[in-house]
């Protein structure tokens, strides 16, 4: 629709005459779009379960983080991503409130209980749990 509007505006006095300004605005818009797409892809890779083990190992190896610190950071990134997705789905009308509410309540309760349990058990338990769940996830991807 925007293209047809531009075509209609080009033949009027309302269209900007400064070609340099048009090029700068077009380039800025294109760069912004490409950065948005890149950030969405990177965010999906970081928070997806398929690449979460690689992300976890990178944080632990290069940034000298413990498993629990890495998990807390991943959860924080997940919260930000969830808020962005919630707003996007709500605006577009794709949110089914009953499913969203059930998923939110169930996920929150399970996450809280699981996090409390892992913190209580300690770092060693968290390492083994991460390794076992990663192995189960890898096998599930192959099957």
C-alpha positions in Angstrom: 0.0 0.0 0.0 2.9 2.4 0.7 4.2 2.0 -2.8 0.9 3.1 -4.3 0.8 6.1 -1.9 4.3 7.1 -2.9 3.3 6.8 -6.6 0.3 9.1 -6.0 2.3 11.6 -4.0 5.1 11.8 -6.6 3.0 13.8 -9.0 1.9 16.4 -6.4 3.6 19.3 -4.6 3.5 17.4 -1.3 6.4 15.1 -2.3 9.8 16.3 -0.9 12.0 17.9 -3.6 15.3 17.2 -1.7 16.6 14.0 -3.3 19.4 13.8 -0.7 16.9 13.7 2.1 14.9 11.0 0.3 18.1 8.8 -0.1 19.1 9.3 3.6 15.6 8.4 4.9 15.4 5.4 2.6 18.8 4.2 3.6 18.0 4.7 7.3 14.8 2.8 7.0 16.5 -0.1 5.1 19.3 -0.3 7.7 16.7 -0.2 10.5 14.8 -3.0 8.9 17.9 -5.1 8.4 19.0 -4.6 12.0 15.5 -5.5 13.3 15.6 -8.7 11.3 19.1 -9.5 12.5 18.2 -8.9 16.1 15.1 -11.1 15.8 17.1 -13.9 14.3 19.9 -13.5 17.0 17.3 -13.4 19.8 15.6 -16.5 18.5 18.9 -18.4 18.3 19.8 -17.3 21.8 16.6 -18.2 23.5 15.6 -21.2 21.4 16.0 -24.6 23.0 17.9 -25.9 20.0 20.8 -23.5 20.5 20.4 -22.9 24.3 23.2 -25.4 25.1 25.6 -23.5 22.8 24.6 -20.3 24.4 25.0 -21.8 27.8 28.5 -23.2 27.0 29.6 -19.8 25.5 28.5 -17.9 28.6 30.1 -20.4 30.9 33.4 -20.6 29.0 34.0 -17.1 27.8 32.4 -15.1 30.6 33.3 -17.4 33.5 29.7 -17.7 34.5 28.2 -20.5 36.6 25.3 -22.6 35.4 22.9 -20.8 37.7 24.2 -17.4 36.6 23.8 -18.4 33.0 20.3 -19.7 33.6 19.3 -16.5 35.3 20.6 -14.5 32.3 18.8 -16.7 29.8 15.6 -16.3 31.8 15.9 -12.5 31.8 16.4 -12.5 28.0 13.3 -14.8 27.8 11.2 -12.4 29.8 12.1 -9.5 27.5 11.4 -11.7 24.4 8.0 -12.8 26.0 7.0 -9.2 26.6 7.8 -8.2 23.0 5.9 -11.2 21.6 3.0 -10.6 23.9 2.7 -7.0 22.6 3.1 -8.1 19.0 0.6 -10.9 19.1 -1.9 -8.7 21.0 -1.7 -5.8 18.5 -2.1 -8.2 15.6 -5.0 -10.0 17.2 -3.3 -13.4 17.3 -3.5 -13.9 21.0 -5.9 -16.5 22.3 -6.4 -15.3 25.9 -7.5 -18.6 27.4 -4.5 -20.4 26.1 -2.1 -17.5 27.0 -3.5 -17.4 30.5 -3.2 -21.1 31.0 0.3 -21.2 29.6 1.4 -18.2 31.7 0.0 -19.6 35.0 1.4 -23.1 34.4 4.7 -21.9 33.1 5.2 -19.5 36.0 4.3 -22.1 38.7 6.6 -24.7 37.1 9.4 -22.3 36.5 9.2 -21.0 40.1 9.1 -24.5 41.7 11.9 -25.8 39.4 14.1 -22.8 40.0 13.7 -23.0 43.8 14.5 -26.7 43.7 17.7 -26.2 41.6 18.9 -23.4 43.8 18.4 -25.5 46.8 20.3 -28.5 45.2 23.2 -26.3 44.1 25.6 -25.8 41.2 26.6 -29.5 40.7 23.0 -30.6 40.4 22.4 -27.8 37.9 25.3 -28.9 35.7 24.1 -32.5 35.6 20.5 -31.4 35.0 21.7 -29.1 32.1 23.7 -32.0 30.6 20.9 -34.5 30.9 18.2 -32.2 29.5 20.5 -31.2 26.6 21.0 -34.8 25.8 17.3 -35.5 25.9 16.7 -32.4 23.7 19.3 -33.6 21.2 17.8 -37.0 21.0 14.3 -35.6 20.6 15.5 -33.4 17.7 17.0 -36.5 16.0 13.8 -38.6 16.4 
